[in-house]
Amino acid sequence: MGFKKTSDTIAVSFGVTESAANTFTQGEIALQLDILNNEIFVVLAVDLNPETPELVPGQTTATNAAVSSTSQTALPSLALSNTIAVSQLVLRSAGGEAVSFSRAAEESYSAALDYVSLISTNNFFVSIQGANNTAARGVTGRVWGYRARADASTYAALVQSEVLSA
């Protein structure tokens, strides 16, 4: 890859709340990249903290969250190339008993990576959607990374790939 680090590590914090209970909601987080100078954002890590789903007797409730480099119309999964991270909290309830489950994208990969993702456009998107909750749920989180300058051909390829796979 043809890019050169131009900043120290940056932490970008965010918070998004559903517009109504169990409704897909997306927030746009601006990175304010210098696109005239082929600036990209190199994602090193993502921390997603979705709110705990409600305990509704006899119902499976969930709170799902994701970070992606492009705008989405539904909650993205890791099957989409522009999805950077996902997180899911689930409560299964039956007969007065309840069991909780959690899943996060980073839980199964333990090797050291140079980076998790590259963002070549000027923003990223945070999505949240609950299931069977009676009130809106939210997600907070943080993306760690650094700014870098890409050479012209690398920048063009990254932007084209990100935009065309949206």
C-alpha distance (Angstrom), angle and dihedral (degrees) to the residues before:
residue distance angle dihedral
M1 . . .
G2 3.74 . .
F3 3.79 106.7 .
K4 3.79 136.0 113.8
K5 3.81 126.6 -149.7
T6 3.82 111.9 -113.4
S7 3.84 103.2 174.2
D8 3.75 143.4 34.4
T9 3.80 119.4 -102.7
I10 3.81 113.0 -60.9
A11 3.81 127.0 -160.7
V12 3.82 115.3 -149.7
S13 3.82 112.4 -165.2
F14 3.80 125.2 -160.3
G15 3.79 145.2 171.6
V16 3.81 130.1 -163.3
T17 3.83 128.8 179.8
E18 3.79 126.8 -164.1
S19 3.81 113.6 -101.0
A20 3.83 87.0 -132.8
A21 3.80 134.3 -4.9
N22 3.82 113.6 -65.1
T23 3.82 92.9 2.1
F24 3.81 123.8 134.0
T25 3.80 106.7 -114.7
Q26 3.78 128.3 177.6
G27 3.79 132.0 -165.2
E28 3.80 125.8 -160.5
I29 3.81 116.4 -137.7
A30 3.81 115.4 -160.5
L31 3.79 118.5 -139.0
Q32 3.83 95.2 -176.6
L33 3.79 93.7 -141.3
D34 3.80 121.3 -178.6
I35 3.80 96.8 -117.0
L36 3.83 92.3 176.0
N37 3.80 87.7 66.0
N38 3.83 96.1 43.0
E39 3.79 93.7 -107.0
I40 3.81 117.2 174.8
F41 3.79 133.9 -179.4
V42 3.80 116.8 -122.5
V43 3.82 109.1 -151.8
L44 3.81 112.8 -144.5
A45 3.82 100.1 173.0
V46 3.80 143.0 -10.6
D47 3.80 128.4 -148.9
L48 3.82 115.5 -164.4
N49 3.80 120.1 -174.5
P50 3.81 111.0 -177.0
E51 3.80 117.7 -171.9
T52 3.78 115.8 -100.3
P53 3.80 112.4 -94.5
E54 3.79 116.9 -115.3
L55 3.80 121.0 -97.7
V56 3.81 103.7 -118.9
P57 3.84 111.4 175.6
G58 3.79 111.6 -115.5
Q59 3.81 93.6 8.1
T60 3.79 134.6 100.8
T61 3.80 106.9 -133.0
A62 3.79 127.6 -172.0
T63 3.77 145.2 179.5
N64 3.83 115.1 -153.4
A65 3.80 126.1 -173.0
A66 3.80 136.6 176.4
V67 3.79 142.9 178.0
S68 3.80 118.4 -144.6
S69 3.78 136.5 172.0
T70 3.84 92.8 -131.7
S71 3.79 135.6 45.3
Q72 3.81 115.0 -90.2
T73 3.81 134.2 -158.8
A74 3.82 94.3 -153.5
L75 3.79 135.1 21.5
P76 3.83 106.1 -67.8
S77 3.79 125.0 -134.5
L78 3.78 131.8 -154.3
A79 3.81 87.3 -96.8
L80 3.83 87.5 79.2
S81 3.80 114.6 80.5
N82 3.82 93.1 -139.5
T83 3.81 93.3 56.9
I84 3.79 109.8 104.9
A85 3.83 101.2 -179.3
V86 3.80 141.4 -7.5
S87 3.78 135.5 -164.3
Q88 3.80 132.0 -172.5
L89 3.80 133.3 -173.3
V90 3.82 118.0 -170.7
L91 3.81 133.2 -177.3
R92 3.81 116.3 -164.6
S93 3.78 114.3 -163.6
A94 3.79 129.4 -174.9
G95 3.79 131.0 157.0
G96 3.80 96.0 -7.7
E97 3.82 93.7 -51.0
A98 3.80 123.8 106.1
V99 3.80 134.6 -168.4
S100 3.79 125.5 -169.4
F101 3.80 128.2 -146.0
S102 3.79 130.6 -172.7
R103 3.77 132.8 -170.1
A104 3.78 131.2 -176.7
A105 3.79 129.5 178.0
E106 3.78 94.9 -122.7
E107 3.79 97.5 52.6
S108 3.81 97.7 89.9
Y109 3.81 103.4 42.2
S110 3.79 117.1 74.1
A111 3.82 105.3 162.7
A112 3.79 119.7 106.6
L113 3.80 111.6 -100.4
D114 3.79 127.4 -163.8
Y115 3.80 87.4 -135.2
V116 3.81 140.5 -19.3
S117 3.81 100.0 -136.8
L118 3.79 144.4 -15.8
I119 3.81 121.5 -127.1
S120 3.79 113.1 -161.1
T121 3.80 100.2 171.1
N122 3.78 124.3 72.6
N123 3.81 99.0 -97.4
F124 3.78 148.7 20.1
F125 3.79 131.8 -139.9
V126 3.80 133.3 -126.0
S127 3.81 118.8 -157.8
I128 3.80 131.1 -165.7
Q129 3.80 132.1 -177.9
G130 3.77 131.0 164.6
A131 3.78 129.5 -159.6
N132 3.83 125.5 -141.8
N133 3.82 93.9 -11.7
T134 3.82 119.5 140.2
A135 3.81 94.3 -143.8
A136 3.81 134.9 38.8
R137 3.81 115.7 -85.5
G138 3.79 127.9 -150.4
V139 3.77 142.7 -157.8
T140 3.77 131.7 -143.6
G141 3.74 126.0 -172.6
R142 3.73 152.0 137.6
V143 3.79 135.9 -118.4
W144 3.81 117.3 -153.3
G145 3.77 120.9 -158.0
Y146 3.75 146.9 111.8
R147 3.78 138.8 -111.1
A148 3.78 118.3 -106.8
R149 3.78 137.0 177.4
A150 3.79 115.6 -126.9
D151 3.79 125.2 -154.9
A152 3.82 113.6 -109.8
S153 3.80 98.3 -99.0
T154 3.81 93.9 45.6
Y155 3.80 91.4 47.7
A156 3.80 92.5 49.4
A157 3.81 91.6 49.0
L158 3.82 92.5 48.1
V159 3.81 94.4 48.7
Q160 3.80 92.5 45.6
S161 3.79 92.3 48.3
E162 3.81 93.3 47.0
V163 3.81 95.4 46.3
L164 3.81 97.7 41.0
S165 3.81 93.7 48.6
A166 3.82 92.6 50.7
